[in-house]
Amino acid sequence: MPEDSADAAFPSAAPPDSAEPSTAPRRYLSIDILRALAILSMIEVHAVDHFSEDIAYPEYLFNWAELFGHMSAPLFALLSGLSYALWLESQKRAARDTEDIVKYSLRRGMFVFVLGFAVNVLIWLPPQAFDWDILALIGVAAMILAAVRNWHPGVLIAISVVILLVSSPLRDLVNYDSYWQEGELDYDKNLPNVILSFILAGYFPLLPWLIYPLIGFVVGQTYYRADKQASLPFSLLLIGILMFAVAVAGAMLESEVPAWVARHFATGWPTGFYPTTTVFILGSLGGTFICLWLLNRLVDLNPRVTGTGPILMFFRRYSYFALTAYVVHLAVQLWPLWILAWWQGKTPTTIYLARFMNVDTALWTALALIIVLYLCFIVLDRHKKYSLEHFMRWSST
């Protein structure tokens, strides 16, 4: 199956092909920009988390870094669903065989899932093998989307609402707090616990995180076209503003509502990441809708924007190589900590992790890594077969 402008599992933009740098801009540059911002914010927040979370100084800088970084995972998850909808539409218009579409989608999803497991084992080390990472979520979500691709958008929205309503009570049912020790995922890894961790109690559990790719898929089906530029309606902006306002109101009214409402539906925003709270989901979805609408107007529908300037090329490259950037940045940030600890005969995951440097220094390391990775991506434009994106396509055909 040929390479397409929107991939099926960990979607990335069409490559900013160095052979024709000015003739093949991405149709939806807004999606490129948001995906690039997602990986950039992830590099930033992981530098802070991995190097200085326990230090958290300067405190104001730490809080802002965490706030900005919390949008990366929701963006990734939602854009995976949106891009799958675009990819699926392009396959249908090209009269691809249904069996090939399903097979390709499932293989792509399985590749991302297995890669997430490998990242845990090889980068986070074997004891963290079943501390499910964002790649595991996106991989399984891609396979679920392949199964529900022909369902009516209203049904998918209804499923998302149900997930939103039941996830918090279900966390109580499985004793979510017992999976976490001092703010870190740490549980007895028997089979039932591993399964429950993936579904409800881990870093990115299927409930409620499946909401993001489902809603992204609905947005892609409803508002975007694979054959021409979409002009996103004003209603999407209003929906985004309303959801964001509800999230803010929920957080502000936490002390005014009954205890069970506060516990399940009105706590922890914008910092309610573990566990992912109801108001965090509403706020992040609303914020993403607002950004999609604004960027659609400012970039996609702007005839003066061609996607070929240095700034947009920066975003397009980071968008296209987002999967490679994700895996490489974790290795670059974590392996030195493990190696230094081993060299000194210490336990690798406890001696330096989160207490290696101040926040401001950590942010400078993130900026340096972003620059170095971008220079590598310029080279990868000419040698794409060495990227994880190329290997993912090759393994899925």
C-alpha positions as CSV (number, residue, x, y, z in Angstrom):
1,M,0.0,0.0,0.0
2,P,1.5,3.4,-0.9
3,E,2.6,6.0,1.5
4,D,-0.3,8.4,2.2
5,S,-0.7,11.9,3.6
6,A,-2.3,10.7,6.8
7,D,-1.1,7.5,8.5
8,A,-3.3,5.0,10.2
9,A,-2.0,4.6,13.7
10,F,0.7,7.1,14.7
11,P,-0.2,9.5,11.9
12,S,2.3,11.8,10.5
13,A,2.2,14.3,7.7
14,A,3.3,13.7,4.2
15,P,7.1,14.0,4.2
16,P,8.6,17.5,3.4
17,D,10.3,15.8,0.5
18,S,13.7,17.4,0.0
19,A,13.6,16.5,-3.6
20,E,10.7,18.9,-4.2
21,P,10.6,21.2,-1.2
22,S,8.2,23.7,-2.5
23,T,5.7,21.6,-4.5
24,A,4.4,19.2,-2.0
25,P,3.0,21.0,1.1
26,R,0.8,19.2,3.5
27,R,-2.9,19.7,2.8
28,Y,-3.7,20.5,6.4
29,L,-0.8,22.4,7.8
30,S,-2.8,23.0,10.9
31,I,-2.6,19.3,11.8
32,D,1.2,19.4,11.2
33,I,1.6,22.4,13.5
34,L,-0.5,20.8,16.3
35,R,1.3,17.4,16.0
36,A,4.7,19.2,16.0
37,L,3.6,21.2,19.1
38,A,2.6,18.0,20.8
39,I,6.0,16.4,20.3
40,L,7.8,19.6,21.2
41,S,5.8,20.1,24.4
42,M,6.5,16.4,25.2
43,I,10.2,16.8,24.9
44,E,10.0,19.9,27.1
45,V,7.8,18.3,29.9
46,H,9.8,15.1,29.9
47,A,13.0,17.0,30.4
48,V,11.5,18.7,33.4
49,D,10.0,15.5,34.7
50,H,13.0,13.3,34.1
51,F,15.6,15.8,35.3
52,S,14.0,18.0,38.0
53,E,10.5,17.0,39.1
54,D,11.6,16.2,42.7
55,I,13.6,19.5,42.8
56,A,10.8,21.6,41.2
57,Y,12.8,24.8,41.4
58,P,12.1,27.5,40.3
59,E,8.5,26.5,41.2
60,Y,6.7,28.9,38.9
61,L,8.8,27.7,35.9
62,F,8.0,24.1,36.9
63,N,4.3,24.7,37.1
64,W,4.2,26.4,33.7
65,A,6.3,23.7,32.1
66,E,3.9,21.0,33.5
67,L,0.8,22.9,32.4
68,F,2.1,23.3,28.8
69,G,3.4,19.7,28.7
70,H,0.0,18.2,29.8
71,M,-1.5,19.1,26.4
72,S,0.9,16.9,24.4
73,A,-0.6,13.5,25.1
74,P,-4.3,14.6,24.4
75,L,-3.1,16.2,21.2
76,F,-1.3,13.1,20.0
77,A,-4.3,10.9,20.8
78,L,-6.9,13.1,19.2
79,L,-4.9,13.7,16.1
80,S,-4.3,10.0,15.7
81,G,-8.1,9.6,15.3
82,L,-8.5,12.6,13.1
83,S,-5.7,11.6,10.8
84,Y,-7.1,8.0,10.6
85,A,-10.4,9.4,9.3
86,L,-8.6,11.4,6.6
87,W,-6.5,8.4,5.7
88,L,-9.6,6.1,5.5
89,E,-11.4,8.6,3.3
90,S,-8.4,8.7,0.9
91,Q,-8.3,4.9,0.7
92,K,-12.0,4.8,-0.1
93,R,-11.7,7.4,-2.8
94,A,-8.8,5.3,-4.3
95,A,-11.1,2.3,-4.3
96,R,-8.8,0.3,-2.0
97,D,-9.9,-3.2,-1.1
98,T,-11.6,-3.3,2.3
99,E,-9.6,-6.3,3.4
100,D,-6.4,-4.4,2.6
101,I,-7.5,-1.4,4.5
102,V,-8.3,-3.4,7.6
103,K,-5.2,-5.5,7.4
104,Y,-3.0,-2.4,7.0
105,S,-4.8,-0.6,9.9
106,L,-4.4,-3.5,12.2
107,R,-0.8,-4.1,11.4
108,R,0.0,-0.4,11.9
109,G,-1.8,-0.4,15.2
110,M,0.0,-3.6,16.3
111,F,3.4,-2.1,15.3
112,V,2.8,1.0,17.5
113,F,1.6,-1.1,20.4
114,V,4.6,-3.4,20.3
115,L,6.9,-0.4,19.9
116,G,5.4,1.1,23.0
117,F,6.2,-2.2,24.9
118,A,9.8,-2.1,23.5
119,V,10.2,1.5,24.7
120,N,9.2,0.4,28.2
121,V,11.6,-2.5,28.2
122,L,14.6,-1.0,26.4
123,I,14.4,2.6,27.6
124,W,12.5,2.6,30.9
125,L,14.1,-0.9,31.7
126,P,12.3,-4.3,32.2
127,P,10.6,-3.6,35.5
128,Q,8.5,-0.9,33.7
129,A,7.5,-3.3,30.9
130,F,3.8,-3.1,31.8
131,D,3.7,0.6,32.8
132,W,1.7,1.2,29.6
133,D,3.0,4.2,27.6
134,I,1.1,6.5,25.2
135,L,2.2,4.4,22.2
136,A,0.3,1.4,23.6
137,L,-2.8,3.5,23.9
138,I,-2.5,4.8,20.3
139,G,-1.8,1.4,18.9
140,V,-4.8,-0.2,20.5
141,A,-7.0,2.8,19.6
142,A,-5.9,2.4,16.0
143,M,-7.1,-1.2,16.0
144,I,-10.4,-0.2,17.7
145,L,-11.0,2.5,15.1
146,A,-10.4,0.0,12.3
147,A,-13.2,-2.1,13.9
148,V,-15.7,0.8,14.3
149,R,-14.7,2.8,11.2
150,N,-18.2,2.5,9.7
151,W,-20.2,3.3,12.8
152,H,-22.3,6.5,12.8
153,P,-20.5,9.5,14.4
154,G,-23.4,9.9,16.8
155,V,-22.8,6.4,18.2
156,L,-19.1,7.1,18.7
157,I,-20.0,10.4,20.5
158,A,-22.4,8.5,22.7
159,I,-19.7,5.9,23.5
160,S,-17.3,8.8,24.4
161,V,-19.9,10.4,26.7
162,V,-20.4,7.0,28.5
163,I,-16.7,6.6,28.9
164,L,-16.4,10.1,30.3
165,L,-19.2,9.4,32.9
166,V,-18.1,5.9,34.0
167,S,-14.3,6.1,34.1
168,S,-13.9,7.9,37.4
169,P,-16.4,5.7,39.3
170,L,-14.8,2.6,37.8
171,R,-11.4,3.8,39.1
172,D,-12.9,3.7,42.6
173,L,-14.2,0.2,41.9
174,V,-10.8,-1.2,41.0
175,N,-9.1,0.8,43.9
176,Y,-7.0,3.1,41.6
177,D,-4.9,4.5,44.5
178,S,-3.5,1.0,45.2
179,Y,-1.7,1.1,41.8
180,W,0.2,4.3,42.7
181,Q,2.8,4.9,45.4
182,E,3.9,8.5,46.1
183,G,2.6,9.7,42.8
184,E,4.3,7.0,40.7
185,L,2.7,3.9,39.1
186,D,3.9,1.0,41.2
187,Y,1.8,-2.2,41.5
188,D,2.1,-5.9,41.7
189,K,2.3,-7.1,38.1
190,N,0.2,-10.2,38.1
191,L,-2.1,-10.7,35.1
192,P,-5.3,-9.2,36.5
193,N,-3.5,-6.1,37.7
194,V,-1.6,-5.7,34.3
195,I,-5.0,-5.8,32.5
196,L,-6.7,-3.4,34.9
197,S,-3.7,-1.1,34.7
198,F,-4.1,-0.9,30.9
199,I,-7.8,-0.4,31.1
200,L,-8.3,1.9,34.1
201,A,-5.3,2.5,36.4
202,G,-2.1,3.1,34.4
203,Y,-0.5,6.2,32.9
204,F,-2.7,6.2,29.8
205,P,-5.5,3.8,30.5
206,L,-8.0,2.9,27.7
207,L,-10.7,4.4,29.9
208,P,-10.9,7.4,29.6
209,W,-8.1,8.0,27.0
210,L,-10.0,6.2,24.2
211,I,-12.2,9.3,24.1
212,Y,-9.5,11.3,22.3
213,P,-9.0,9.1,19.2
214,L,-12.8,8.5,19.1
215,I,-13.6,12.2,19.1
216,G,-10.7,12.9,16.7
217,F,-12.1,10.3,14.3
218,V,-15.6,11.9,14.6
219,V,-14.1,15.4,13.9
220,G,-12.3,14.0,10.9
221,Q,-15.4,12.3,9.5
222,T,-17.6,15.3,10.1
223,Y,-15.6,18.3,9.2
224,Y,-12.7,17.3,7.0
225,R,-12.4,16.1,3.4
226,A,-9.6,14.1,1.9
227,D,-10.1,15.6,-1.6
228,K,-10.2,19.3,-0.9
229,Q,-9.5,21.9,1.8
230,A,-12.1,21.9,4.7
231,S,-13.4,25.1,6.1
232,L,-14.1,24.2,9.7
233,P,-17.5,25.7,10.8
234,F,-18.0,28.3,13.5
235,S,-19.9,25.7,15.4
236,L,-16.7,23.7,16.1
237,L,-15.2,26.9,17.7
238,L,-18.4,27.3,19.8
239,I,-18.3,23.7,20.9
240,G,-14.6,24.1,21.9
241,I,-15.3,27.3,23.9
242,L,-18.3,25.7,25.6
243,M,-16.3,22.6,26.6
244,F,-13.4,24.7,27.9
245,A,-15.8,26.9,29.9
246,V,-17.5,23.9,31.4
247,A,-14.1,22.6,32.5
248,V,-13.2,25.9,34.1
249,A,-16.5,26.1,35.8
250,G,-16.2,22.5,37.1
251,A,-12.8,23.2,38.6
252,M,-14.0,26.5,40.2
253,L,-17.1,24.9,41.7
254,E,-15.3,21.9,43.2
255,S,-15.9,23.2,46.8
256,E,-19.6,24.1,46.1
257,V,-20.9,20.7,44.8
258,P,-21.6,17.5,46.6
259,A,-18.6,15.4,47.5
260,W,-19.3,12.6,45.0
261,V,-19.7,15.1,42.2
262,A,-16.4,16.8,43.2
263,R,-14.6,13.5,43.4
264,H,-15.7,12.2,40.0
265,F,-16.5,15.2,37.8
266,A,-15.0,18.4,39.2
267,T,-11.5,18.0,40.4
268,G,-7.9,18.5,39.5
269,W,-7.9,20.8,36.4
270,P,-5.7,21.8,34.8
271,T,-3.3,19.5,36.8
272,G,-5.5,16.4,36.9
273,F,-3.4,14.2,34.7
274,Y,-2.9,11.1,36.9
275,P,-5.7,10.2,37.1
276,T,-7.1,12.0,34.0
277,T,-10.1,13.8,35.4
278,T,-13.4,14.7,33.7
279,V,-12.7,18.4,33.7
280,F,-9.2,17.8,32.2
281,I,-10.7,15.9,29.3
282,L,-13.3,18.5,28.6
283,G,-10.7,21.3,28.9
284,S,-8.2,19.6,26.6
285,L,-10.8,18.7,24.1
286,G,-12.2,22.2,24.1
287,G,-8.8,23.7,23.7
288,T,-7.9,21.5,20.8
289,F,-11.1,22.3,19.0
290,I,-10.3,26.0,19.4
291,C,-6.8,25.5,18.1
292,L,-8.0,23.5,15.1
293,W,-10.5,26.2,14.1
294,L,-8.1,29.1,14.5
295,L,-5.3,27.3,12.7
296,N,-7.7,26.3,9.9
297,R,-8.5,29.9,9.4
298,L,-5.0,31.3,9.8
299,V,-3.1,28.6,7.9
300,D,-5.1,26.1,5.9
301,L,-7.4,28.6,4.3
302,N,-4.8,31.3,3.9
303,P,-3.7,31.5,0.2
304,R,-0.4,33.2,1.2
305,V,0.7,30.2,3.4
306,T,2.4,27.6,1.2
307,G,4.1,25.5,3.9
308,T,7.5,26.1,2.5
309,G,9.0,28.7,4.7
310,P,11.6,27.8,7.4
311,I,9.1,28.0,10.3
312,L,6.5,25.8,8.7
313,M,9.1,23.4,7.4
314,F,10.3,23.1,11.0
315,F,6.8,22.1,12.1
316,R,6.3,19.8,9.1
317,R,9.5,17.9,9.7
318,Y,8.7,17.5,13.4
319,S,5.2,16.3,12.5
320,Y,6.4,13.8,10.0
321,F,9.1,12.4,12.2
322,A,7.0,12.6,15.4
323,L,7.3,8.9,16.1
324,T,11.1,8.9,15.7
325,A,11.3,12.0,17.9
326,Y,9.2,10.4,20.6
327,V,11.4,7.3,20.9
328,V,14.8,9.1,20.5
329,H,14.1,11.9,23.0
330,L,13.2,9.3,25.7
331,A,16.4,7.4,25.1
332,V,18.6,10.6,25.0
333,Q,17.1,11.8,28.2
334,L,17.0,8.6,30.2
335,W,19.9,6.4,29.1
336,P,22.5,8.9,30.5
337,L,20.8,8.8,33.9
338,W,20.9,5.0,33.9
339,I,24.5,4.7,32.7
340,L,25.7,7.2,35.3
341,A,23.9,5.3,38.0
342,W,25.3,2.0,36.9
343,W,28.8,3.4,36.7
344,Q,28.5,4.5,40.3
345,G,26.9,1.2,41.4
346,K,23.6,2.8,42.2
347,T,20.0,1.7,41.4
348,P,19.4,3.4,38.0
349,T,15.8,4.4,38.3
350,T,16.0,5.9,41.8
351,I,19.3,7.8,42.2
352,Y,19.2,10.5,39.5
353,L,15.7,10.4,38.0
354,A,13.8,13.6,38.7
355,R,16.6,15.1,40.8
356,F,19.4,15.8,38.4
357,M,19.2,19.5,37.8
358,N,17.1,22.6,38.2
359,V,14.1,23.3,36.0
360,D,15.6,26.1,34.1
361,T,18.7,24.0,33.2
362,A,16.3,21.1,32.2
363,L,14.5,23.4,29.8
364,W,17.8,24.4,28.2
365,T,18.6,20.8,27.6
366,A,15.2,20.3,26.0
367,L,15.8,23.3,23.7
368,A,19.3,21.8,22.8
369,L,17.7,18.4,22.0
370,I,15.0,20.0,19.9
371,I,17.6,21.8,17.8
372,V,19.8,18.7,17.4
373,L,16.9,16.5,16.5
374,Y,15.8,18.9,13.9
375,L,19.2,18.9,12.2
376,C,18.9,15.1,12.2
377,F,15.5,15.3,10.6
378,I,16.9,17.4,7.8
379,V,19.3,14.6,7.0
380,L,16.5,12.0,7.4
381,D,14.6,13.8,4.7
382,R,17.1,12.4,2.3
383,H,17.3,9.0,4.0
384,K,13.8,8.3,5.2
385,K,14.4,4.5,5.3
386,Y,16.3,5.0,8.5
387,S,13.3,6.5,10.4
388,L,10.8,4.6,12.5
389,E,8.0,6.0,10.2
390,H,9.5,4.2,7.2
391,F,10.0,1.0,9.2
392,M,6.3,1.2,10.4
393,R,5.1,1.5,6.8
394,W,7.3,-1.3,5.6
395,S,6.2,-3.7,8.4
396,S,2.5,-2.9,7.8
397,T,2.5,-3.8,4.1
